[in-house]
Amino acid sequence: MSTNSIALRLSGLFTLVAMLIFLLIGGVLYQQVDRGLGLLPGAELDARYSVLESSVTRYGTPEHWAKITNKLTLLGQEDKRIRFWVVSSDPAYEYGNPDTRIRTFAQGPTGKRDLHLPGHDYPLKVLVSQFPAKEQRPPLRFMIAIDTENFRTTQHHLLVALISLALVGVVLASLLGFWVARIGLKPLIKLSDEAQKLAPPKLSGRLQLSPLPPELKQFASSFNTTLERVEQAYSRLESFNADVAHELRSPLTNLIGQTQVALTRGRSAEHYFEVLQSNLEELERLRSIINDMLFLASADQGSKATKLTQSSLADEVATTLDYLDFILEDAQVRVQVVGDAQVHIEKAHLRRALINLLSNAVQHTAPGQTIGVNIEVLEHQVAIGVTNPGEAIASEHLPRLFERFYRVDASRSNSGANHGLGLAIVKAIALMHGGDVFVRSEAGGNTFGITLPV
């Protein structure tokens, strides 16, 4: 399994969280137990001292002192951890054979202190007390000591146990975390298996949303939406490839056919001139198709209009009409312009769009009729509509009129420079300016236009 798998990452996070929790709980628990164990020797010394204090304080005769020493001996024999020392100026009232180290320690302050003796790994906890003189007994330094080795050993065992439990807990959390992550990721694995089955040209399938948890439903829905766009783009690409092959095949066939006929036998110079002129027209048509396809490919890559200047739309329409003057005159149609607006445009691109719109209108307008150009300022945009009189277009064709190579006439007849990319270029130019296109078909007139942001 890859080290970048989500299951291993989640398992690692579970392990880290478990480690932090065990460290926190173990540390707090150890501190509390350590504090409790540290108090036990002192508490036991206080208990022993409270039993002996009254006996030592009450009497001061040698007979009574002999009873006390017997009691100290019995207590020492019962519990090997306990030791007693009594230091006095009179050897008869001493106990435990105190050496120089013990005598020096006894001269220190009273209270609980640690005493380190040779041969002991851990210090003795010693309670030093002072008894004043009583009758025949001189002043005494009374010491009760307890060996802390058992307490220290218990602390060490507790620490080892806590560390061992923490390690076992971390390992278990890691393994259980990986298992839980694998179970939790099963819907995602299933989703991945379904997605792998979706490949061109079979893009009609969709991911199932019903059995998925809420966290994955949004992802699957977004994926289905993206897949739908990919399917549409793939369908358009297939159609576009077929249309391109068709459009390029016709002029190439004409070129090859005319050239082959001309080469079958000797021809006059005038005939060769006519063939070359006809071939030149076909070549110009090919160049126009290729240039338009390159422009649309650039627009598909997200190209934007950058050389924007504020211009009058009515002036741009007038400039375009001057360019189309001969075409309008040959077609015997007039153009009426209504309205104006100031917008930021890239003039070369907008004029190209206007030429395509007006050329499309001229092609479908009978001689003697008038084409209308209406410039209308809306709330946040400007609409430029070109209306030509003619029969209404069926509603099922309207959403596709700006697609590449789409024609209402299914026969795909070609004439002159008309190769079915004009309106697609208009849409691309509108999108490059941040606008859009629109089409309306009503009784007596069809309107094609673009909208531009104010």
Helices and strands as residue ranges (DSSP letters): H 6-58, H 62-78, E 82-88, G 91-93, H 100-106, E 111-115, E 124-131, E 140-147, H 149-184, H 186-196, H 214-263, H 269-300, E 309-312, H 313-323, H 325-331, E 334-338, E 342-345, H 347-363, E 370-377, E 381-388, G 398-400, H 422-432, E 436-442, E 445-453
